[in-house]
């Protein structure tokens, strides 16, 4: 960053040194705040996108699945061998039940 370079090449005794340090710290704080807000917004859309994949008969609002604190932690495929339906061949040649899993903070959904 330009301000950091200015601090690096400014003598500590120079009258602009402390104001430059302050500007660097405030810029870093503002950048962190903006990045946190962007991450929160991206997560909100990720949660909504996952929940929209479920059947419309589920009333996701009544079930309180859409919450401001809800975060999508991991999304992936779950494998099981409990039923003959929805089996797919795995790499090992065995039949496995294919399901999607969604790990949210304090909530796990399977489809």
Secondary structure, 3 states (H helix, E strand, C coil): CHHHHHHHCCCCCCCCHHHHHHHHHHHHHHHHHHHHHHHHHHHHHHHHHHHCCCCCCCCCCCCCCCCCCCCEEEEEEEEECCCCCCEEECCCCCEEEEEEEEEECCEEEEC
